[in-house]
Every structure is written in structure tokens, then in C-alpha cells.
Amino acid sequence: MTETMASQALESGRSQPRQPGRLASLRARLRHESIDRELASGIAPWRSPVHAARALQLTGGRRRMAYAEGLERVLAETERARRRTRFSAVVMPDAAAVMLNAPLIWEIISMLRARAPVSAEGMARLRALLCNGAGPLYCAGNDDQLRRALEHIARWLPVAT
């Protein structure tokens, strides 16, 4: 490419990243579980337009606040569950594991509420932790697994700038 062609491409804005289209965003919503698994495993969000769309969905402000509120609800439910013993059809978090890891949970909440960018990998891992009723957040006796999962999320959630 000649220097003139390169400068024209820069001036035209073609070298700037584009937002994924509506179709890619729709596909990302429909296939969110498999794409989230891929993002959580470290696949780059720029691998495809669908991955990029899902990464934008996961790291957006509304999703960040929703996950922060979800973690706060986990902490609140744990406090309530310690005061009462009641049977319910709702899968409750493992109170002992959550209380042992509360400082790490608060650290993640503060990262989500901050203005600093967050990674799609960290958000996908957090979503899996919150949504998996058979995972370490909900299964009794998995406090060490929960700590490792939270440490991994806290490590990979911030974006290196």
C-alpha cells in the first residue's frame, strides 16, 4: 500500500474499529452460553463479530451494575440465611463459603462499580459463577473452589491499560 493510500484510509476512518452489526448482536444474544464459555476460557473478543458483540454486551454499564447488584444480593441473602432456617425451592448460596470470601466479593463489586474498563473474560467468568447453581457459589463445602474462582475473576476483570 502506498503512503497516499494509507493516509486516505486513515482519513476515511476505515482503520477505526467498527461496532458489530445488529445481526452479530442478535447471534451473540442467542448463543450467549457457548460464546461466554469461549470468552471465559480466554478466546479474544475480536475473534469474530459475534464474539465482539457479546464482549460489548458483557462489559456494558448495565450488565456491570446488574452483576454488582447480584453479588450484593448474594451477600445479603447469606446474612438472612444465617438468621433463619427455612426450606425453599430457590438455590441459596453457601453461607459459610460466601462469608469467608466476602472481602474478595466486595473487591469485585467495587471493580464493577468503578469507571475503569473490565474484560470480557472476567465478566464471562463472573456470569458463570452467578448463574451455575451447581458451582462453588452454591454448593456447600466448596469454599476453596469459590476463593479460587473469585481470585481468578478479580485478577482478570480489570483491563490492562
C-alpha positions as CSV (number, residue, x, y, z in Angstrom):
1,M,0.0,0.0,0.0
2,T,1.4,3.4,-0.9
3,E,1.7,6.2,1.5
4,T,-1.1,8.1,-0.2
5,M,-3.4,5.1,0.1
6,A,-2.6,4.7,3.8
7,S,-3.3,8.3,4.5
8,Q,-6.6,8.1,2.6
9,A,-7.6,5.0,4.6
10,L,-6.8,6.8,7.9
11,E,-8.7,9.9,6.9
12,S,-11.7,7.9,5.8
13,G,-12.0,6.2,9.2
14,R,-11.7,2.7,7.8
15,S,-8.8,1.9,10.1
16,Q,-11.0,2.6,13.1
17,P,-12.7,-0.4,14.8
18,R,-16.4,-0.8,13.9
19,Q,-19.2,-1.7,16.2
20,P,-20.6,-5.2,15.5
21,G,-23.8,-5.1,13.4
22,R,-27.3,-5.9,14.6
23,L,-27.1,-9.4,13.2
24,A,-23.9,-10.2,15.1
25,S,-25.5,-8.8,18.3
26,L,-28.6,-10.9,17.8
27,R,-26.5,-14.0,17.3
28,A,-24.4,-13.2,20.4
29,R,-27.6,-13.0,22.5
30,L,-28.9,-16.3,21.0
31,R,-25.7,-18.2,21.5
32,H,-24.6,-16.4,24.7
33,E,-23.9,-19.6,26.7
34,S,-21.4,-21.0,24.3
35,I,-19.8,-17.7,23.5
36,D,-19.5,-16.9,27.2
37,R,-17.7,-20.2,27.7
38,E,-15.3,-19.3,24.9
39,L,-14.7,-15.8,26.3
40,A,-14.2,-17.1,29.8
41,S,-11.6,-19.6,28.5
42,G,-9.6,-16.7,27.1
43,I,-10.6,-16.5,23.5
44,A,-10.1,-13.0,22.2
45,P,-13.2,-10.9,21.8
46,W,-12.0,-9.8,18.4
47,R,-12.0,-13.3,17.1
48,S,-15.3,-12.7,15.3
49,P,-18.0,-10.1,15.1
50,V,-20.3,-12.3,17.3
51,H,-17.6,-12.6,20.0
52,A,-17.0,-8.8,19.8
53,A,-20.8,-8.2,20.1
54,R,-21.0,-10.5,23.2
55,A,-18.0,-8.8,24.8
56,L,-19.6,-5.4,24.4
57,Q,-22.9,-6.8,25.9
58,L,-21.0,-8.3,28.9
59,T,-18.8,-5.3,29.6
60,G,-21.5,-2.6,29.2
61,G,-22.6,-0.4,32.2
62,R,-26.0,-2.0,32.7
63,R,-24.5,-5.5,32.9
64,R,-21.8,-4.4,35.2
65,M,-24.3,-2.9,37.6
66,A,-26.5,-5.9,37.4
67,Y,-23.7,-8.3,38.3
68,A,-22.6,-5.9,41.2
69,E,-26.2,-6.0,42.5
70,G,-26.2,-9.8,42.1
71,L,-23.1,-10.1,44.2
72,E,-24.6,-7.7,46.8
73,R,-27.8,-9.9,46.9
74,V,-25.7,-13.0,47.4
75,L,-24.1,-11.3,50.5
76,A,-27.5,-10.1,51.7
77,E,-29.1,-13.5,51.3
78,T,-26.2,-15.1,53.1
79,E,-26.8,-12.8,56.1
80,R,-30.5,-13.5,56.1
81,A,-30.0,-17.3,55.7
82,R,-27.7,-17.3,58.8
83,R,-30.6,-15.9,60.9
84,R,-33.3,-18.2,59.7
85,T,-33.5,-21.8,58.5
86,R,-36.3,-22.2,56.0
87,F,-36.7,-24.6,53.2
88,S,-37.1,-23.1,49.8
89,A,-37.1,-24.2,46.1
90,V,-34.5,-21.4,45.5
91,V,-30.9,-22.5,45.3
92,M,-29.2,-20.5,48.1
93,P,-25.5,-19.6,48.2
94,D,-23.3,-21.5,50.5
95,A,-23.3,-19.1,53.5
96,A,-20.0,-20.3,55.0
97,A,-18.1,-20.0,51.7
98,V,-19.6,-16.6,51.0
99,M,-18.8,-15.2,54.4
100,L,-15.2,-16.5,54.2
101,N,-14.8,-14.8,50.8
102,A,-16.8,-11.6,51.5
103,P,-13.7,-9.3,51.2
104,L,-12.9,-10.6,47.8
105,I,-16.6,-10.3,46.7
106,W,-16.6,-6.7,47.9
107,E,-13.4,-6.1,45.9
108,I,-15.1,-7.4,42.7
109,I,-18.2,-5.3,43.4
110,S,-16.0,-2.2,43.7
111,M,-14.3,-3.0,40.3
112,L,-17.7,-3.4,38.7
113,R,-18.9,-0.1,40.0
114,A,-15.7,1.8,39.1
115,R,-15.4,3.6,35.7
116,A,-12.3,1.6,34.7
117,P,-12.9,-0.8,31.8
118,V,-13.4,-4.5,32.5
119,S,-12.6,-7.6,30.4
120,A,-15.0,-9.8,28.7
121,E,-13.2,-12.9,30.1
122,G,-13.7,-11.7,33.7
123,M,-17.3,-10.8,33.1
124,A,-18.0,-14.2,31.4
125,R,-16.4,-16.0,34.4
126,L,-18.5,-13.9,36.8
127,R,-21.7,-14.7,34.9
128,A,-20.9,-18.4,35.1
129,L,-20.2,-18.2,38.8
130,L,-23.5,-16.3,39.5
131,C,-25.7,-18.5,37.2
132,N,-24.3,-22.0,37.8
133,G,-26.4,-23.5,40.6
134,A,-24.1,-26.4,40.8
135,G,-21.0,-24.2,41.1
136,P,-18.8,-23.3,44.0
137,L,-21.0,-20.3,45.0
138,Y,-24.0,-22.6,45.7
139,C,-22.6,-26.0,46.6
140,A,-21.7,-26.5,50.3
141,G,-18.1,-27.3,51.2
142,N,-16.6,-25.6,48.1
143,D,-15.1,-22.5,49.9
144,D,-11.6,-23.1,48.5
145,Q,-13.0,-23.5,45.0
146,L,-15.1,-20.3,45.4
147,R,-12.0,-18.5,46.6
148,R,-10.0,-19.6,43.6
149,A,-12.8,-18.7,41.2
150,L,-13.2,-15.2,42.8
151,E,-9.4,-14.7,42.8
152,H,-9.4,-15.5,39.1
153,I,-12.2,-13.1,38.4
154,A,-10.6,-10.4,40.4
155,R,-7.3,-10.9,38.5
156,W,-8.8,-10.9,35.0
157,L,-11.6,-8.4,35.5
158,P,-9.5,-5.2,35.1
159,V,-8.3,-4.4,31.7
160,A,-4.6,-3.6,31.5
161,T,-4.1,-0.1,30.2
